[in-house]
């Protein structure tokens, strides 16, 4: 809930504002002095401060200046109120960072409107700050393999231009990260980066998502909505999985790219935009053109600068640095200390084919941390069974003459892994395997697993 701090030397005004604002759903705290108000602001996060310009122990504008000097992580919006307002005071308050200036006697309607707008302004400022931090974190390409070095060099050359980009790559290979990095290194870096996953939006809604609508086109919805093209004005629009866009929508996107203007749904006037479009796909668009699923003219508009993102299996040397990045990320998220990973575990990760690419690797790292909350060093035994067996299974799969031989080899490897996890304790291994102790002994004997091996 929105938290308001009322600072005024007149008790009647404080009490009146507290009553009214609480009825409007705000959480309210009040203070009658400059000193107390500054102490409250240091200790509690407020959304808006209603600050009287005349206080018994100081000037309200001096308090405003002190608030700015506190360098709070999420400072409040400050609205100055005064019974002796002058243009000079209002100008000075604005220069010091006040959101607005209200004169006494306060108009209830105007006060509530200013509070609403100030609250929304603070929310937008906070969201923008968080977005910029997230963008900075995601706008970096991890890895020193030859393909990644070449990709970074290509981005440095192409990012400062306004040329449209089409990114090719398998699902989970990092196409969004490429797009974010390109935006961060472009001349539009201080403008919005807006993403739309074309495959995730139902056909009936994708047009309104792209272009917005006016005049309450959707029953029960807001009177208007800004589409992704309008929100990305001056910045970058990332169209992910563009190959899944319908032919009807493709035609409208093509026209927008040509004219840099469009009509929101239900609008009579066009909206002009300046947008750089980066598109991505995991499909062969030239093949889709032959099949009649993608417009050839739109392909040539988008494919000005093609980028190819290599799958993870083609840059296995990047796995150690990617794993360290994910360990740091999830370590912070879950409040864990610095977590290490053993060379043996890294070797096992490098033996896996990673059909889900970087996204799959990231998911595996998160899963391992969740399932091993006390581990400070990730070992091979902590990895999912599929990963730890992958190298051996691939190298031996052609040696099996029958299905029975392949099954026995799998069972032997799995029992050995469980025995290793349980430090050779047969009872614990049997429990982990869901077997009776005597049954496990018989299995071990039949498969040639000895205690020495365990």
Legacy VTK file of the C-alpha trace (Angstrom):
# vtk DataFile Version 3.0
C-alpha trace
ASCII
DATASET POLYDATA
POINTS 454 float
0.000 0.000 0.000
1.071 3.595 -0.661
2.729 5.177 2.399
2.375 8.945 2.865
4.320 11.109 5.343
2.545 14.342 6.327
4.886 16.994 7.753
3.099 20.089 9.083
3.407 22.179 12.235
-0.400 22.537 12.594
-1.885 19.555 14.428
-5.368 20.160 12.989
-4.084 19.942 9.414
-2.119 16.785 10.201
-5.125 15.099 11.787
-7.442 16.169 8.975
-5.090 14.874 6.273
-4.530 11.616 8.143
-8.282 10.963 8.365
-8.976 11.817 4.726
-6.019 9.934 3.272
-6.686 6.815 5.309
-10.252 6.808 4.013
-8.745 6.898 0.505
-6.729 3.754 1.257
-3.329 5.286 2.044
-1.056 4.381 4.949
-0.303 7.666 6.720
2.359 8.822 9.186
2.632 12.399 10.415
5.255 14.641 11.955
5.329 18.207 13.210
9.057 19.016 12.995
11.904 18.974 10.483
14.168 16.891 12.721
11.606 14.160 13.366
10.581 13.986 9.710
14.180 13.447 8.561
14.634 10.677 11.122
11.459 9.000 9.874
12.559 9.253 6.231
15.933 7.675 7.082
14.245 4.694 8.753
11.110 4.099 6.653
10.472 4.025 2.904
7.729 6.515 1.996
6.128 6.936 -1.414
5.193 10.599 -1.012
6.031 13.290 1.546
3.581 16.184 1.994
5.990 18.795 3.364
4.976 22.135 4.864
7.351 24.960 3.964
7.150 26.525 7.473
8.249 24.321 10.378
9.099 25.280 13.975
12.687 24.017 13.763
13.552 24.636 10.122
12.586 25.491 6.590
10.701 22.896 4.539
12.888 23.581 1.510
15.966 22.839 3.607
14.351 19.535 4.600
13.748 18.834 0.894
17.424 19.479 0.157
18.449 17.201 3.038
16.209 14.418 1.689
18.041 14.585 -1.636
21.399 14.524 0.169
20.454 11.274 1.934
20.931 9.463 -1.402
18.195 6.954 -0.584
17.908 3.873 -2.778
14.207 4.652 -3.376
13.630 8.313 -2.420
10.052 9.570 -1.996
8.364 12.149 -4.164
8.033 15.399 -2.214
5.040 17.735 -2.511
5.558 21.143 -0.871
2.561 22.750 0.864
2.449 26.343 2.090
0.045 28.974 3.329
2.292 31.758 2.043
3.149 30.457 -1.399
5.121 32.631 -3.777
6.375 32.056 -7.300
9.923 32.282 -5.968
9.265 29.509 -3.434
7.615 27.307 -6.040
10.533 27.754 -8.466
13.073 27.012 -5.734
11.143 23.904 -4.646
11.051 22.630 -8.224
14.788 23.157 -8.641
15.383 21.188 -5.449
13.417 18.269 -6.882
9.889 18.754 -5.515
7.225 16.965 -7.498
4.598 19.702 -7.045
3.620 22.731 -4.955
0.240 23.076 -3.142
-1.131 26.209 -1.517
-3.191 26.364 1.666
-6.053 26.077 2.209
-5.667 22.747 0.469
-8.165 21.696 -2.168
-9.132 18.093 -1.410
-9.610 17.149 -5.069
-6.303 18.681 -6.157
-4.429 17.158 -3.218
-5.720 13.674 -4.003
-4.909 14.113 -7.700
-1.359 15.280 -6.968
-0.818 12.372 -4.550
-2.057 9.889 -7.150
0.217 11.320 -9.840
3.212 11.533 -7.502
2.741 7.901 -6.461
2.589 6.805 -10.088
5.664 8.908 -10.962
7.668 7.256 -8.172
6.547 3.802 -9.298
7.613 4.522 -12.870
10.957 5.896 -11.696
11.581 2.824 -9.559
10.504 0.426 -12.325
12.763 2.212 -14.802
15.708 1.969 -12.420
15.126 -1.754 -11.923
14.718 -2.228 -15.656
18.013 -0.484 -16.369
19.765 -2.706 -13.829
18.250 -5.838 -15.362
19.190 -4.654 -18.829
22.784 -4.039 -17.776
22.979 -7.531 -16.281
21.539 -9.200 -19.362
23.438 -7.141 -21.934
26.657 -9.138 -21.724
27.722 -12.151 -23.754
29.463 -14.768 -21.650
32.146 -16.945 -23.215
35.562 -16.745 -24.825
35.102 -19.370 -27.523
35.938 -18.441 -31.108
32.222 -18.267 -32.129
31.420 -15.901 -29.231
34.426 -13.676 -29.926
33.357 -13.416 -33.551
29.784 -12.623 -32.468
30.947 -9.837 -30.141
33.050 -8.332 -32.915
30.084 -8.399 -35.283
27.896 -6.690 -32.655
30.473 -3.927 -32.129
30.409 -3.210 -35.862
26.644 -3.364 -36.373
25.165 -2.087 -33.085
25.786 1.655 -33.714
23.833 1.505 -36.994
20.070 1.587 -37.510
20.108 -1.477 -39.761
17.471 -4.093 -39.032
18.776 -7.373 -37.645
17.554 -10.950 -38.000
18.983 -13.384 -35.436
18.991 -17.089 -36.267
19.524 -19.746 -33.627
18.106 -22.806 -31.942
15.659 -22.444 -29.075
17.443 -21.490 -25.854
20.700 -20.491 -27.576
20.614 -16.871 -26.354
18.955 -14.843 -29.122
17.344 -12.453 -26.643
20.732 -11.823 -24.982
22.188 -10.936 -28.406
19.355 -8.472 -29.013
19.776 -6.840 -25.601
23.533 -6.549 -26.071
23.064 -4.948 -29.469
20.623 -2.426 -28.005
22.952 -1.654 -25.073
25.802 -0.887 -27.498
23.652 1.117 -29.908
22.979 4.844 -30.137
19.532 4.071 -28.689
20.854 2.569 -25.455
19.128 5.198 -23.288
15.778 4.561 -24.946
13.354 1.636 -24.390
14.050 -1.980 -25.310
10.661 -3.631 -25.824
10.260 -7.357 -26.408
7.346 -9.246 -27.937
7.292 -13.041 -28.280
5.206 -13.579 -31.406
4.680 -17.256 -30.610
3.258 -16.542 -27.150
0.480 -14.152 -28.247
-2.767 -15.640 -29.610
-3.558 -14.598 -33.179
-6.631 -12.632 -32.052
-4.532 -10.399 -29.797
-1.187 -9.958 -31.540
-2.357 -6.992 -33.633
-3.450 -5.032 -30.567
-0.199 -6.015 -28.803
1.853 -4.652 -31.691
-0.151 -1.556 -32.553
-2.358 -0.870 -29.518
-5.954 0.307 -29.647
-8.069 3.383 -29.024
-11.565 4.278 -27.824
-12.302 1.190 -25.725
-12.129 -1.344 -28.546
-11.974 -4.223 -26.045
-15.176 -4.585 -23.953
-14.518 -3.903 -20.288
-10.879 -3.011 -21.000
-9.079 0.323 -20.693
-10.080 3.125 -23.118
-6.764 2.821 -24.921
-3.551 0.829 -24.942
-0.128 1.648 -26.331
1.230 -1.155 -28.477
4.809 -2.385 -28.543
5.694 -0.273 -31.603
4.553 2.895 -29.815
6.226 1.962 -26.533
9.498 1.309 -28.375
9.475 4.716 -30.090
13.044 6.002 -30.208
14.391 2.654 -29.063
14.484 -0.989 -30.098
11.655 -3.469 -30.690
12.655 -7.127 -30.397
10.294 -9.482 -32.236
11.130 -12.933 -30.923
10.016 -16.028 -32.882
8.957 -13.807 -35.783
8.486 -16.926 -37.932
5.321 -17.723 -35.964
3.598 -14.485 -36.965
0.505 -14.874 -39.160
0.515 -13.654 -42.768
-2.102 -11.025 -41.937
0.025 -9.547 -39.165
3.150 -9.813 -41.330
1.500 -7.531 -43.900
0.822 -4.847 -41.285
4.332 -5.102 -39.835
5.764 -4.754 -43.350
3.759 -1.593 -43.965
4.829 -0.176 -40.608
8.496 -0.817 -41.355
8.173 0.874 -44.741
6.270 3.949 -43.529
7.380 4.150 -39.859
3.754 4.803 -38.979
0.659 2.733 -38.216
-2.959 2.970 -37.142
-3.806 1.575 -33.705
-6.915 -0.596 -33.735
-9.940 1.716 -33.739
-7.885 4.868 -34.393
-8.543 7.397 -37.161
-5.146 9.089 -36.956
-1.784 7.399 -37.587
1.006 7.167 -35.012
4.500 8.000 -36.287
7.411 6.140 -34.703
11.171 5.816 -34.978
11.911 2.200 -34.093
14.805 -0.135 -34.820
13.514 -3.668 -35.239
15.526 -6.729 -34.233
13.839 -10.025 -35.059
14.752 -13.583 -34.100
13.687 -17.044 -35.217
14.549 -20.702 -34.738
13.027 -21.536 -38.120
14.497 -21.543 -41.631
12.575 -18.543 -42.989
13.591 -19.208 -46.589
12.040 -22.641 -46.237
8.947 -21.038 -44.680
8.732 -18.720 -47.694
8.687 -21.723 -50.042
5.923 -23.276 -47.924
3.926 -20.032 -48.114
4.115 -19.350 -44.363
6.301 -16.218 -44.477
6.272 -13.190 -46.744
9.354 -12.854 -48.925
9.209 -9.038 -48.910
9.122 -8.953 -45.084
12.061 -11.370 -44.961
14.175 -8.996 -47.022
13.147 -6.044 -44.848
14.234 -7.868 -41.684
17.275 -9.707 -42.998
19.441 -6.613 -43.496
22.026 -7.808 -40.961
21.856 -11.570 -40.277
23.287 -12.988 -37.043
23.830 -16.676 -36.361
23.951 -17.772 -32.711
25.924 -21.013 -32.305
24.332 -23.818 -30.265
25.991 -24.641 -26.959
27.321 -27.967 -28.276
29.502 -25.974 -30.713
31.123 -23.930 -27.940
31.590 -26.342 -25.057
34.610 -24.348 -23.825
32.161 -21.640 -22.693
30.416 -23.974 -20.217
32.698 -23.166 -17.208
32.145 -19.404 -17.490
28.403 -19.846 -18.101
28.099 -22.103 -15.043
29.938 -19.563 -12.883
27.575 -16.830 -14.106
24.516 -18.912 -13.221
25.945 -19.949 -9.836
26.498 -16.286 -8.955
23.033 -15.315 -10.190
21.158 -17.998 -8.269
23.469 -17.695 -5.271
22.346 -14.074 -4.898
18.717 -14.949 -5.555
18.586 -17.723 -2.944
20.811 -15.988 -0.380
23.555 -18.594 -0.656
27.269 -17.957 -0.105
29.692 -18.243 -2.993
29.280 -21.692 -4.513
32.016 -23.524 -6.410
31.887 -26.403 -8.865
34.412 -29.228 -9.166
36.444 -29.909 -12.336
34.877 -33.376 -12.454
31.379 -31.850 -12.564
32.436 -29.440 -15.308
33.820 -32.372 -17.287
30.471 -34.158 -16.972
28.614 -31.052 -18.173
30.882 -30.877 -21.220
30.018 -34.456 -22.169
26.307 -33.687 -22.565
24.877 -32.595 -25.950
22.621 -29.820 -24.494
19.686 -29.986 -26.918
18.068 -27.146 -24.937
21.227 -25.024 -25.212
22.112 -22.308 -22.688
18.568 -22.205 -21.289
18.792 -25.900 -20.393
22.187 -25.398 -18.745
20.805 -22.515 -16.695
17.826 -24.618 -15.601
20.109 -27.496 -14.583
22.294 -25.184 -12.452
19.220 -23.779 -10.697
17.819 -27.280 -10.118
21.098 -28.507 -8.612
21.194 -25.562 -6.178
17.575 -26.076 -5.146
17.990 -29.829 -4.578
21.279 -29.396 -2.666
20.604 -26.443 -0.338
23.593 -27.156 1.931
26.211 -27.793 -0.749
28.939 -25.170 -1.057
30.719 -27.084 -3.819
28.875 -28.778 -6.663
30.284 -32.239 -7.359
29.571 -34.697 -10.160
27.276 -36.659 -7.846
24.990 -33.614 -7.511
24.280 -33.500 -11.241
21.159 -35.103 -12.742
21.740 -38.745 -13.651
21.248 -38.110 -17.362
24.139 -35.618 -17.445
26.587 -37.760 -15.462
25.995 -40.793 -17.702
25.837 -38.990 -21.025
29.479 -39.297 -22.075
29.707 -42.982 -21.182
26.369 -43.811 -22.755
27.246 -42.137 -26.064
30.595 -43.862 -26.319
29.240 -47.337 -25.473
25.820 -47.336 -27.095
27.023 -49.079 -30.267
28.767 -51.822 -28.249
25.490 -53.320 -26.997
24.330 -56.302 -29.009
20.922 -56.562 -27.339
18.455 -54.429 -25.417
19.100 -56.601 -22.339
22.822 -55.756 -22.442
22.077 -52.038 -22.745
19.620 -52.193 -19.813
22.098 -54.056 -17.616
24.821 -51.479 -18.406
22.437 -48.669 -17.450
21.440 -50.372 -14.186
25.091 -50.991 -13.300
26.043 -47.347 -13.878
23.038 -46.122 -11.908
23.721 -48.401 -8.927
27.368 -47.326 -8.910
26.299 -43.675 -8.872
23.921 -44.228 -5.937
26.592 -46.148 -4.025
28.980 -43.265 -4.616
26.402 -40.745 -3.388
25.867 -42.850 -0.238
29.615 -43.289 0.324
29.380 -47.068 -0.079
26.619 -47.513 2.493
24.522 -50.411 1.117
21.500 -49.738 3.321
21.258 -46.072 2.346
21.834 -46.890 -1.335
19.071 -49.513 -1.233
16.699 -46.989 0.324
17.604 -44.409 -2.339
16.978 -46.990 -5.060
13.697 -48.140 -3.546
14.976 -51.700 -3.063
15.318 -54.102 -0.187
18.930 -54.453 1.021
18.982 -58.154 0.052
17.557 -57.320 -3.391
20.314 -54.769 -3.970
22.964 -57.345 -3.005
21.531 -59.773 -5.579
21.444 -57.041 -8.230
25.038 -56.084 -7.530
26.164 -59.716 -7.798
24.259 -60.275 -11.038
25.649 -57.087 -12.607
29.199 -57.646 -11.391
29.213 -54.672 -9.002
31.584 -55.397 -6.117
32.038 -53.587 -2.825
35.469 -52.531 -3.951
33.930 -50.753 -6.940
31.390 -49.104 -4.639
LINES 1 455
454 0 1 2 3 4 5 6 7 8 9 10 11 12 13 14 15 16 17 18 19 20 21 22 23 24 25 26 27 28 29 30 31 32 33 34 35 36 37 38 39 40 41 42 43 44 45 46 47 48 49 50 51 52 53 54 55 56 57 58 59 60 61 62 63 64 65 66 67 68 69 70 71 72 73 74 75 76 77 78 79 80 81 82 83 84 85 86 87 88 89 90 91 92 93 94 95 96 97 98 99 100 101 102 103 104 105 106 107 108 109 110 111 112 113 114 115 116 117 118 119 120 121 122 123 124 125 126 127 128 129 130 131 132 133 134 135 136 137 138 139 140 141 142 143 144 145 146 147 148 149 150 151 152 153 154 155 156 157 158 159 160 161 162 163 164 165 166 167 168 169 170 171 172 173 174 175 176 177 178 179 180 181 182 183 184 185 186 187 188 189 190 191 192 193 194 195 196 197 198 199 200 201 202 203 204 205 206 207 208 209 210 211 212 213 214 215 216 217 218 219 220 221 222 223 224 225 226 227 228 229 230 231 232 233 234 235 236 237 238 239 240 241 242 243 244 245 246 247 248 249 250 251 252 253 254 255 256 257 258 259 260 261 262 263 264 265 266 267 268 269 270 271 272 273 274 275 276 277 278 279 280 281 282 283 284 285 286 287 288 289 290 291 292 293 294 295 296 297 298 299 300 301 302 303 304 305 306 307 308 309 310 311 312 313 314 315 316 317 318 319 320 321 322 323 324 325 326 327 328 329 330 331 332 333 334 335 336 337 338 339 340 341 342 343 344 345 346 347 348 349 350 351 352 353 354 355 356 357 358 359 360 361 362 363 364 365 366 367 368 369 370 371 372 373 374 375 376 377 378 379 380 381 382 383 384 385 386 387 388 389 390 391 392 393 394 395 396 397 398 399 400 401 402 403 404 405 406 407 408 409 410 411 412 413 414 415 416 417 418 419 420 421 422 423 424 425 426 427 428 429 430 431 432 433 434 435 436 437 438 439 440 441 442 443 444 445 446 447 448 449 450 451 452 453
